[in-house]
């Protein structure tokens, strides 16, 4: 009986740790992941105000490594996002303390390397870039935001739709075709 109870508790903790790291007061009632689409009209009406973000629009957005730009200049990223996009943009919001984020990170980098010539990939640490994170992340991490050239967005919360790598690659391929 004690072994069964221990196994049940361990299983529950594993499921919670491998889906998403919820942001405390927000509910993440989905099993693995959430995908939320916004219309083009909604996305175009929500330009971000540069004054709300630290950084310099003339400086680089961040360090480019493994096909991904690791954001440390929030203002420059916002300026890029406010401009007309030529290719889809993928923004991975994560944290070093988040197990599912660390599971998704190598997948994000692998796919970014494959498609870097057809899309833009950014990684944002929610603890290092709180302003831009607050603008996009509402449920928890990891959160993947896809911004299409027409201004529409898709949001994926958790890893259910992103792992294994084939799932994320299918999302990237669909975005590139649009």
C-alpha positions in Angstrom: 0.0 0.0 0.0 2.8 2.4 0.9 4.7 1.6 -2.3 1.5 2.2 -4.4 1.0 5.6 -2.7 4.7 6.5 -3.3 4.4 5.5 -7.0 1.2 7.5 -7.4 2.7 10.7 -5.9 5.9 10.3 -7.9 3.9 9.9 -11.1 1.9 13.0 -10.4 5.0 15.1 -9.6 6.6 13.9 -12.9 3.6 14.9 -15.0 3.5 18.3 -13.3 7.3 18.8 -13.8 7.3 17.8 -17.5 4.4 19.9 -18.9 4.9 23.5 -17.8 5.9 25.7 -14.9 2.8 27.7 -14.0 3.1 31.2 -12.8 1.7 30.9 -9.3 -1.6 32.7 -9.3 -2.6 31.8 -12.9 -4.3 28.5 -13.6 -2.9 26.2 -16.2 -5.7 23.7 -16.4 -4.7 22.1 -19.7 -3.1 18.6 -19.5 0.1 19.3 -21.6 -0.1 22.4 -23.6 -2.3 25.3 -24.8 -2.4 26.7 -28.3 -4.1 30.0 -28.6 -4.5 31.7 -32.0 -5.2 35.5 -32.4 -6.5 37.1 -35.5 -4.5 39.4 -37.6 -6.7 42.4 -36.6 -6.2 41.8 -32.9 -2.4 41.4 -33.3 -2.0 44.6 -35.4 -3.9 46.6 -32.8 -1.5 45.6 -30.1 1.8 47.4 -30.9 4.2 47.4 -27.9 5.2 50.8 -26.5 9.0 51.2 -26.7 9.1 53.5 -23.7 8.1 50.5 -21.4 11.2 48.5 -22.2 14.9 48.9 -21.1 17.6 48.8 -23.7 18.7 50.6 -26.9 17.1 50.2 -30.3 20.5 50.8 -32.0 22.2 48.0 -30.1 22.0 44.2 -30.9 19.0 42.3 -29.6 21.3 39.8 -27.9 23.9 37.0 -28.5 23.3 34.8 -31.5 24.2 31.2 -30.8 23.0 27.8 -32.2 20.5 29.5 -34.6 18.9 31.5 -31.7 19.3 35.1 -30.5 19.4 35.1 -26.7 17.6 38.3 -25.9 19.2 40.8 -23.5 18.0 44.0 -25.1 14.3 44.1 -24.8 13.8 47.5 -26.5 15.6 46.3 -29.7 13.4 43.2 -29.8 10.2 45.2 -29.4 11.4 47.6 -32.2 11.9 44.6 -34.4 8.4 43.1 -33.5 6.7 46.5 -34.1 8.1 46.6 -37.7 6.7 44.7 -40.7 8.0 41.2 -40.4 9.3 39.4 -43.5 9.5 35.9 -41.9 7.8 34.2 -39.0 9.3 34.9 -35.5 9.5 32.3 -32.8 10.0 33.4 -29.2 10.8 30.9 -26.6 10.0 32.2 -23.1 11.7 30.1 -20.4 13.7 30.1 -17.2 16.8 28.3 -15.9 14.8 26.9 -13.0 12.1 25.4 -15.2 12.6 21.7 -16.0 10.3 21.6 -19.1 12.0 24.8 -20.4 15.4 23.0 -20.2 13.9 20.0 -22.0 12.6 22.2 -24.8 15.8 24.3 -25.2 17.9 21.8 -27.2 14.9 21.1 -29.5 14.4 24.8 -30.0 18.1 25.3 -30.9 18.1 22.2 -33.2 15.1 23.3 -35.2 16.3 27.0 -35.2 19.6 25.8 -36.8 17.7 24.0 -39.6 15.3 26.9 -40.4 17.4 30.0 -39.5 17.3 31.1 -43.1 13.5 31.1 -43.3 12.5 32.3 -39.8 13.8 34.2 -36.8 14.3 32.5 -33.4 14.6 34.3 -30.1 15.1 32.9 -26.5 13.9 35.1 -23.6 14.7 34.3 -20.0 11.7 35.5 -18.1 13.8 36.4 -15.1 16.3 38.5 -17.1 13.7 40.2 -19.3 10.7 40.7 -17.1 9.1 43.5 -19.1 8.9 41.7 -22.4 7.9 38.5 -20.7 5.0 40.2 -18.9 3.9 41.5 -22.3 3.5 38.0 -23.7 3.6 35.3 -21.0 0.4 35.0 -19.0 0.1 31.3 -18.0 3.5 29.9 -17.3 6.7 28.7 -18.9 7.7 27.4 -21.3 5.7 29.5 -23.6 6.3 29.7 -27.3 5.0 32.7 -29.2 4.8 32.5 -33.0 4.4 35.8 -34.8 3.5 35.5 -38.4 4.4 38.2 -41.1 0.7 39.2 -41.3 0.8 40.1 -37.6 -1.2 37.1 -36.3 0.1 35.1 -33.4 0.0 31.6 -32.0 0.8 30.8 -28.4 1.9 27.4 -27.1 2.0 27.0 -23.3 3.8 23.9 -21.9 5.6 21.2 -23.9 2.7 19.1 -25.1 2.6 20.5 -28.6 6.3 21.1 -28.8 8.0 17.8 -27.8 9.2 15.6 -29.4 11.2 17.7 -31.9 8.9 16.5 -34.8 6.0 18.4 -33.3 7.9 21.6 -33.0 9.3 21.2 -36.5 5.8 20.8 -37.9 4.8 24.1 -36.3 7.8 25.8 -37.8 7.1 24.3 -41.3 3.4 25.4 -41.1 4.5 28.9 -40.2 7.0 29.2 -43.0 4.4 28.0 -45.6 1.8 30.7 -44.5 
